[in-house]
Amino acid sequence: MLLLRVTFTLSLIISVYSVFEIRLTGGPSDNIGRLEVYHNEEWGTVCNNGWNLLNAQVVCRELGYGPPVDYFISYGYDGFWYQPIVLDDVKCNGDETRLYMCTSRTTPHDCNHWQDVSLECSAESSYSIRLVDGIYSNVGRIEVFYNGEWSRICNDYWSRESAEVACRQLGYHGSDELAFSNEISNGYYSYKFKFECKGYERHLKDCTRTKQYYYYCDKPVKLQCTDEEDQSYDHGDARLVGQYDDNTNEGIVEVFLYGLWGKMCATNWGEPETETLCEQLGYQGGGEMIEAYHYNTFVVDDRPVHSVAFDCDQDYDHHLLSDCQSEPAYYCSHSSDVAVKCKKGGLSGGAIAGITIGSIVGLYWCYACLCGKKKSSPPPAENNDTTAQPENAGVELQPTTNVPTSPSAPPAPSQDLPPSYTAVMDEPDKYKSSLETPPPDYSQSPPSYYSPNPNHITFG
């Protein structure tokens, strides 16, 4: 019996270099030759397994040249036998600005130097631009290629219109407000140009350019581009996606950072971050983390995993993720996506505070109205006795012996009120003698003091 034992060993390493430089060498000009990568303090070659036009576009863009003329030259520029083969199976999407942003395999590999990548880029390269030192390919310090070298752009005269032109030239929909410019270094290249654009230009070279003959500038231009046509999102906005039903309180977490919707890394996510996220989305009472595979992960396959970790310290009152501290996150992949389930019901802290304040104000005004009405209304008179004592008559104030007291005024004499109209009409005889007087008798002679007017004329 023949026992065949086969052992497979697979070592796949995805290149995650923070940065590396590339060059074309060995050709008649700088825009044609063998592609080399500077890694571990030496220049190495790139194997042609999986090499295609998209990869070549990224290389030519990074080097500041135009589009590829020949994305793979099969002979004539092989590397030296002592050179290491640094990259294999390079795979780019085509929109990256640096080759290190693409995925690739390092060691081990099964390549020989006759498989080294060589290519030719278009030499029409003046005013090519790139973004460097950013956390994503759409964020970074902008640099322009001119006269065979890269240079920074001074921020003098730089405007939102110039940013729109630069982002369109880089292949994005437009520019976005840069969230954290302090995370991008100022660089070390010299300043050669200032650009002033109107906004309708296709490339920066079409804008007004001013050459700088001095090397001092306050700071370089730092830029953030976006592919989102709807630019109403703010840095730190969040949402839950991937639900199979109408439960909008749960799903895979996506956060809008650096102009991109992306997923969060579960390695640096915990209960404080879950509570803050749920409150930001309008749910009170926190929530719990759920495995992402419970939801439709296909809807977020094309989203990046943010290399950012939030630290929502429980000792502080955080209502938004953007209120929390943030720091770089490492060792994140799509297998560690954050998904949460927020608790439904209840009122948010803001709603509770509003109800409490409203209740206190309402009670205050109710009390004020009742007291004011009581003070403005006279007490009802129960009888005609003006000598009735007030309610606190039981408390008698004794004057001091040193202060003489003045005598009180005598009470006013009581008067009989006339009968009412109804009483007189019901019993007229009762009140007749006291209210009526007999009419005068004109038949009697006038009194002695009456003397008629002598000039009085009587018509007869």
C-alpha positions as CSV (number, residue, x, y, z in Angstrom):
1,M,0.0,0.0,0.0
2,L,1.4,3.3,-1.0
3,L,0.8,6.1,1.4
4,L,1.1,9.4,-0.3
5,R,1.5,12.3,2.1
6,V,1.2,15.7,0.7
7,T,1.8,18.8,2.8
8,F,0.7,22.2,1.6
9,T,2.2,25.3,3.1
10,L,0.7,28.6,2.3
11,S,2.0,31.9,3.5
12,L,0.1,34.9,2.3
13,I,1.0,38.3,3.6
14,I,-0.8,41.4,2.5
15,S,1.5,44.3,2.2
16,V,0.6,47.1,4.7
17,Y,3.7,49.2,4.4
18,S,3.1,52.7,5.8
19,V,4.9,54.1,2.8
20,F,7.5,53.1,0.2
21,E,9.0,54.8,-2.8
22,I,9.0,53.4,-6.4
23,R,10.9,54.2,-9.5
24,L,11.4,53.2,-13.2
25,T,15.0,52.5,-13.9
26,G,17.2,51.0,-16.6
27,G,15.4,52.7,-19.6
28,P,16.4,55.4,-22.0
29,S,14.3,58.0,-20.0
30,D,12.8,58.4,-16.6
31,N,9.3,57.4,-17.8
32,I,10.2,53.9,-19.0
33,G,12.0,51.0,-17.4
34,R,12.0,48.4,-14.7
35,L,9.6,49.0,-11.8
36,E,11.5,48.9,-8.4
37,V,10.3,49.3,-4.9
38,Y,12.5,50.7,-2.0
39,H,12.0,48.3,1.0
40,N,14.3,47.4,3.9
41,E,16.8,49.9,2.7
42,E,17.3,48.4,-0.7
43,W,15.6,48.5,-4.1
44,G,13.8,45.4,-5.2
45,T,11.7,44.3,-8.2
46,V,8.0,43.4,-8.7
47,C,6.8,40.1,-10.1
48,N,4.4,40.2,-13.1
49,N,1.9,37.7,-11.6
50,G,-1.5,39.4,-11.8
51,W,0.0,42.6,-13.3
52,N,-2.5,44.6,-15.4
53,L,-3.4,48.0,-16.7
54,L,-5.0,49.2,-13.4
55,N,-1.7,48.6,-11.6
56,A,0.3,50.5,-14.2
57,Q,-2.1,53.4,-14.0
58,V,-1.4,53.7,-10.3
59,V,2.4,53.6,-10.9
60,C,2.3,56.3,-13.6
61,R,0.1,58.5,-11.4
62,E,2.4,58.2,-8.4
63,L,5.4,59.0,-10.5
64,G,3.7,62.1,-11.9
65,Y,3.5,60.9,-15.5
66,G,0.5,60.6,-17.9
67,P,-1.4,57.3,-18.5
68,P,0.6,54.1,-19.4
69,V,1.8,53.8,-23.0
70,D,2.7,50.1,-22.4
71,Y,1.6,48.7,-19.1
72,F,3.9,45.6,-19.4
73,I,7.2,45.3,-21.3
74,S,8.1,41.6,-21.5
75,Y,11.9,41.8,-22.1
76,G,14.9,44.1,-21.9
77,Y,14.7,45.4,-18.4
78,D,15.3,42.4,-16.1
79,G,16.6,43.0,-12.6
80,F,20.0,41.9,-11.3
81,W,20.4,38.4,-9.8
82,Y,21.2,39.8,-6.3
83,Q,18.1,42.0,-6.1
84,P,15.2,40.9,-3.9
85,I,11.8,40.4,-5.5
86,V,9.7,42.5,-3.1
87,L,6.1,42.3,-4.4
88,D,4.0,39.7,-6.1
89,D,0.3,39.4,-7.1
90,V,-0.2,43.2,-7.0
91,K,-3.9,44.1,-7.2
92,C,-5.0,47.7,-7.6
93,N,-8.5,49.2,-8.1
94,G,-7.0,51.8,-10.4
95,D,-8.0,54.9,-8.3
96,E,-5.2,54.6,-5.7
97,T,-2.6,57.4,-5.7
98,R,0.2,55.2,-4.3
99,L,1.2,51.7,-5.1
100,Y,1.5,50.7,-1.4
101,M,-2.3,51.3,-1.1
102,C,-2.9,48.2,-3.3
103,T,-2.9,44.7,-2.0
104,S,0.0,42.3,-2.8
105,R,1.9,39.3,-1.7
106,T,5.4,39.4,-0.4
107,T,7.3,36.2,0.6
108,P,7.4,33.4,-0.3
109,H,7.0,33.7,-4.0
110,D,7.7,31.6,-7.1
111,C,9.1,34.3,-9.3
112,N,12.3,34.8,-11.3
113,H,13.8,38.0,-12.5
114,W,12.8,37.3,-16.1
115,Q,9.3,38.0,-14.7
116,D,10.1,41.5,-13.4
117,V,7.6,44.2,-14.2
118,S,8.7,46.9,-16.7
119,L,6.4,49.6,-18.2
120,E,6.3,52.9,-20.0
121,C,4.3,55.9,-18.9
122,S,3.3,58.9,-21.0
123,A,5.9,61.7,-20.7
124,E,3.3,64.4,-20.7
125,S,3.4,64.7,-17.0
126,S,3.7,68.3,-16.0
127,Y,1.3,69.4,-13.2
128,S,0.3,65.9,-12.3
129,I,-0.8,65.8,-8.6
130,R,-1.1,63.3,-5.8
131,L,-2.2,63.2,-2.2
132,V,0.3,61.8,0.4
133,D,0.6,61.1,4.1
134,G,-3.2,60.7,4.5
135,I,-4.9,58.0,6.4
136,Y,-6.9,57.2,3.2
137,S,-6.1,57.7,-0.5
138,N,-8.7,60.6,-0.7
139,V,-7.0,62.5,2.1
140,G,-3.5,64.0,2.3
141,R,-1.1,66.8,1.5
142,I,-1.3,67.7,-2.2
143,E,1.9,67.7,-4.2
144,V,2.4,68.7,-7.9
145,F,4.9,67.1,-10.3
146,Y,6.8,69.7,-12.4
147,N,10.2,69.6,-14.1
148,G,11.0,66.1,-13.0
149,E,10.4,66.5,-9.3
150,W,7.6,66.8,-6.7
151,S,6.8,70.0,-4.9
152,R,4.3,71.2,-2.3
153,I,1.6,73.8,-3.0
154,C,1.5,76.9,-0.8
155,N,-1.9,77.5,0.8
156,D,-1.9,81.2,-0.2
157,Y,-4.8,82.0,-2.5
158,W,-6.0,78.4,-2.1
159,S,-9.8,78.2,-2.1
160,R,-12.7,75.8,-2.1
161,E,-12.9,76.2,-5.9
162,S,-9.2,75.2,-6.2
163,A,-10.0,72.1,-4.0
164,E,-12.9,71.1,-6.3
165,V,-10.6,71.2,-9.4
166,A,-7.9,69.2,-7.7
167,C,-10.3,66.5,-6.5
168,R,-11.9,66.2,-9.9
169,Q,-8.4,65.9,-11.5
170,L,-7.7,63.0,-9.0
171,G,-10.9,61.3,-10.1
172,Y,-13.2,62.2,-7.2
173,H,-16.6,63.8,-7.3
174,G,-15.6,66.8,-5.3
175,S,-13.9,68.2,-2.2
176,D,-15.0,67.9,1.4
177,E,-14.1,69.7,4.5
178,L,-10.9,68.3,6.0
179,A,-11.6,66.8,9.4
180,F,-8.2,66.5,11.0
181,S,-5.5,68.4,9.2
182,N,-3.0,68.0,12.1
183,E,-2.8,64.2,11.3
184,I,-1.1,65.0,8.0
185,S,2.6,66.1,8.1
186,N,3.7,69.3,6.4
187,G,6.2,67.4,4.2
188,Y,9.7,68.5,3.2
189,Y,9.5,69.3,-0.6
190,S,10.0,72.8,-1.7
191,Y,7.2,75.2,-2.7
192,K,7.2,76.1,-6.4
193,F,3.6,77.2,-7.2
194,K,0.5,78.9,-6.0
195,F,-2.8,78.1,-7.7
196,E,-5.9,80.2,-7.9
197,C,-8.9,78.5,-9.6
198,K,-12.4,79.6,-10.5
199,G,-13.9,76.2,-10.1
200,Y,-14.8,75.2,-13.7
201,E,-11.3,74.2,-14.8
202,R,-10.5,70.5,-15.5
203,H,-6.9,70.5,-14.1
204,L,-4.8,72.7,-11.9
205,K,-2.6,73.6,-14.8
206,D,-5.6,75.4,-16.3
207,C,-5.9,77.7,-13.3
208,T,-3.9,80.9,-12.6
209,R,-0.4,79.8,-11.5
210,T,2.1,81.9,-9.7
211,K,5.7,80.7,-9.5
212,Q,7.4,81.0,-6.2
213,Y,10.9,82.3,-6.1
214,Y,11.1,81.9,-2.4
215,Y,10.9,78.8,-0.2
216,Y,9.0,80.1,2.8
217,C,5.3,79.4,3.1
218,D,3.0,79.3,6.1
219,K,1.8,75.8,5.5
220,P,1.1,73.5,2.5
221,V,-2.3,72.6,1.1
222,K,-4.0,69.6,2.7
223,L,-7.0,68.2,1.0
224,Q,-9.9,65.8,1.5
225,C,-11.9,64.5,-1.5
226,T,-15.1,62.6,-1.6
227,D,-17.1,60.4,-4.0
228,E,-20.4,61.2,-2.3
229,E,-22.7,63.2,-4.5
230,D,-24.8,64.0,-1.4
231,Q,-22.4,66.2,0.6
232,S,-24.9,66.9,3.4
233,Y,-23.1,64.4,5.7
234,D,-21.0,65.6,8.6
235,H,-17.9,64.1,10.0
236,G,-18.9,61.6,12.5
237,D,-22.4,60.8,11.2
238,A,-23.4,57.2,11.8
239,R,-26.0,54.7,10.6
240,L,-26.9,51.0,10.9
241,V,-27.1,48.9,7.6
242,G,-27.5,45.4,6.5
243,Q,-30.9,44.6,8.2
244,Y,-33.0,41.7,6.8
245,D,-36.2,43.3,8.3
246,D,-37.5,46.6,9.5
247,N,-35.5,46.6,12.7
248,T,-33.7,49.8,12.2
249,N,-32.3,49.8,15.7
250,E,-29.7,47.1,14.8
251,G,-27.2,46.4,12.0
252,I,-23.6,46.9,10.9
253,V,-22.2,50.2,12.0
254,E,-21.1,52.7,9.4
255,V,-19.5,56.0,10.2
256,F,-18.8,59.0,7.9
257,L,-15.2,59.8,8.4
258,Y,-12.7,61.7,6.1
259,G,-15.4,62.0,3.4
260,L,-16.1,58.3,3.2
261,W,-18.7,55.9,4.7
262,G,-16.9,53.1,6.3
263,K,-17.1,50.3,8.8
264,M,-15.6,50.3,12.3
265,C,-13.1,47.9,13.7
266,A,-14.4,45.7,16.5
267,T,-10.9,45.3,18.0
268,N,-11.2,48.7,19.6
269,W,-14.9,48.9,20.1
270,G,-16.7,48.3,23.5
271,E,-19.7,49.1,25.6
272,P,-19.0,52.9,26.0
273,E,-18.8,53.3,22.2
274,T,-22.0,51.2,21.8
275,E,-23.9,53.4,24.3
276,T,-22.7,56.6,22.6
277,L,-23.6,55.4,19.1
278,C,-27.1,54.3,20.2
279,E,-27.7,57.7,21.9
280,Q,-26.5,59.5,18.8
281,L,-29.0,57.4,16.7
282,G,-31.9,58.4,19.2
283,Y,-32.0,55.2,21.3
284,Q,-31.8,55.4,25.1
285,G,-30.5,52.8,27.3
286,G,-27.5,51.6,25.3
287,G,-27.3,48.4,23.4
288,E,-25.1,45.3,22.8
289,M,-22.6,44.2,20.2
290,I,-23.7,41.6,17.7
291,E,-21.7,39.4,15.3
292,A,-21.7,41.0,11.9
293,Y,-22.5,37.8,10.1
294,H,-26.1,38.0,11.4
295,Y,-26.7,40.8,8.8
296,N,-26.3,41.3,5.1
297,T,-22.6,41.9,4.8
298,F,-22.8,42.1,1.0
299,V,-24.1,45.7,1.2
300,V,-20.9,46.8,2.9
301,D,-18.3,44.8,1.0
302,D,-17.2,47.8,-1.0
303,R,-16.9,50.0,2.1
304,P,-13.4,50.5,3.7
305,V,-12.7,49.6,7.3
306,H,-11.8,52.9,9.1
307,S,-8.4,52.8,10.6
308,V,-9.7,54.9,13.5
309,A,-10.6,53.8,17.0
310,F,-13.0,55.9,19.2
311,D,-12.4,56.0,23.0
312,C,-15.7,57.1,24.6
313,D,-14.5,57.3,28.2
314,Q,-17.4,56.6,30.7
315,D,-16.1,59.3,33.0
316,Y,-17.3,61.9,30.5
317,D,-20.8,62.6,29.0
318,H,-20.6,61.8,25.3
319,H,-23.6,62.2,23.1
320,L,-21.9,61.8,19.7
321,L,-19.0,59.6,18.5
322,S,-17.3,62.8,17.3
323,D,-17.2,63.9,21.0
324,C,-15.0,60.9,21.9
325,Q,-11.2,60.7,21.6
326,S,-9.9,59.1,18.4
327,E,-6.7,57.4,17.6
328,P,-5.3,55.1,14.9
329,A,-6.6,51.5,14.8
330,Y,-4.4,48.6,13.8
331,Y,-5.0,45.0,12.7
332,C,-8.4,45.7,11.3
333,S,-10.1,43.7,8.5
334,H,-13.6,43.0,7.2
335,S,-13.8,40.0,9.6
336,S,-13.9,42.4,12.6
337,D,-16.7,44.7,11.5
338,V,-18.8,46.2,14.3
339,A,-22.5,45.4,14.5
340,V,-24.8,46.5,17.4
341,K,-28.4,46.2,18.5
342,C,-29.7,49.3,20.3
343,K,-32.5,49.1,22.9
344,K,-35.8,50.4,21.7
345,G,-38.2,52.5,23.8
346,G,-37.5,55.0,26.5
347,L,-36.6,58.6,26.2
348,S,-33.3,60.1,25.4
349,G,-31.5,62.2,28.0
350,G,-32.4,65.4,26.1
351,A,-36.1,64.5,26.0
352,I,-36.1,63.8,29.7
353,A,-34.4,67.0,30.5
354,G,-36.9,68.9,28.3
355,I,-39.9,67.3,30.0
356,T,-38.5,68.1,33.5
357,I,-37.7,71.7,32.7
358,G,-41.1,72.2,31.0
359,S,-42.9,70.7,34.0
360,I,-41.1,73.0,36.4
361,V,-41.9,76.1,34.3
362,G,-45.5,75.0,34.0
363,L,-46.0,74.6,37.7
364,Y,-44.3,77.9,38.4
365,W,-46.7,79.8,36.1
366,C,-49.7,77.9,37.4
367,Y,-48.8,78.9,41.0
368,A,-48.1,82.5,40.0
369,C,-51.5,82.8,38.2
370,L,-53.5,81.4,41.1
371,C,-51.7,83.6,43.7
372,G,-52.2,86.7,41.5
373,K,-55.9,85.9,41.1
374,K,-56.4,85.4,44.8
375,K,-54.7,88.7,45.7
376,S,-56.7,90.8,43.1
377,S,-60.2,89.4,44.2
378,P,-61.9,91.1,47.3
379,P,-63.1,88.7,50.0
380,P,-66.9,88.1,49.8
381,A,-69.1,90.0,52.3
382,E,-71.2,87.5,54.3
383,N,-73.1,90.2,56.3
384,N,-73.3,93.9,56.9
385,D,-71.4,93.7,60.1
386,T,-68.4,95.9,59.5
387,T,-66.9,95.0,62.8
388,A,-66.2,91.4,61.7
389,Q,-62.7,90.3,62.6
390,P,-60.3,88.9,60.1
391,E,-59.3,85.3,60.0
392,N,-56.2,85.9,62.1
393,A,-58.1,87.8,64.8
394,G,-57.0,85.2,67.3
395,V,-53.5,86.7,67.2
396,E,-53.5,90.0,69.2
397,L,-50.6,92.4,68.7
398,Q,-49.6,94.1,71.9
399,P,-48.1,97.6,71.5
400,T,-44.9,98.3,73.3
401,T,-45.0,100.5,76.4
402,N,-42.6,103.1,74.9
403,V,-44.9,103.8,71.8
404,P,-48.2,105.5,72.6
405,T,-51.2,104.2,70.8
406,S,-53.8,106.4,69.2
407,P,-57.5,105.8,70.0
408,S,-59.4,103.9,67.4
409,A,-62.2,105.7,65.5
410,P,-65.8,105.1,66.7
411,P,-67.8,102.8,64.5
412,A,-70.0,104.4,61.9
413,P,-73.7,104.5,62.8
414,S,-75.8,101.9,61.0
415,Q,-78.3,103.2,58.5
416,D,-81.5,101.6,57.2
417,L,-81.4,100.9,53.5
418,P,-84.4,101.7,51.4
419,P,-86.6,98.7,50.3
420,S,-85.9,97.1,47.0
421,Y,-88.1,97.6,44.0
422,T,-89.4,94.1,44.1
423,A,-90.5,94.5,47.8
424,V,-92.4,97.7,47.0
425,M,-94.2,96.2,44.1
426,D,-95.2,93.1,46.1
427,E,-96.5,95.0,49.1
428,P,-97.4,98.6,48.0
429,D,-99.6,99.3,50.9
430,K,-96.9,98.5,53.4
431,Y,-94.6,101.3,52.1
432,K,-97.3,103.8,51.0
433,S,-97.6,105.9,54.1
434,S,-93.9,106.2,54.6
435,L,-92.9,107.0,51.0
436,E,-95.8,109.1,49.6
437,T,-96.8,112.7,50.6
438,P,-100.2,114.2,49.7
439,P,-100.2,116.6,46.7
440,P,-100.5,120.4,47.6
441,D,-104.0,122.0,47.8
442,Y,-104.1,124.8,45.3
443,S,-107.7,125.9,46.3
444,Q,-106.5,127.7,49.4
445,S,-105.3,131.3,49.3
446,P,-101.6,131.7,48.8
447,P,-99.5,132.4,51.8
448,S,-99.0,135.9,53.0
449,Y,-95.5,136.1,51.7
450,Y,-96.8,135.6,48.1
451,S,-97.3,138.8,46.2
452,P,-98.4,138.7,42.6
453,N,-96.6,140.6,39.9
454,P,-98.4,143.9,39.2
455,N,-97.5,143.7,35.6
456,H,-99.0,140.3,35.1
457,I,-101.5,140.2,32.3
458,T,-104.4,137.9,32.4
459,F,-106.0,136.7,29.2
460,G,-109.6,136.2,29.6
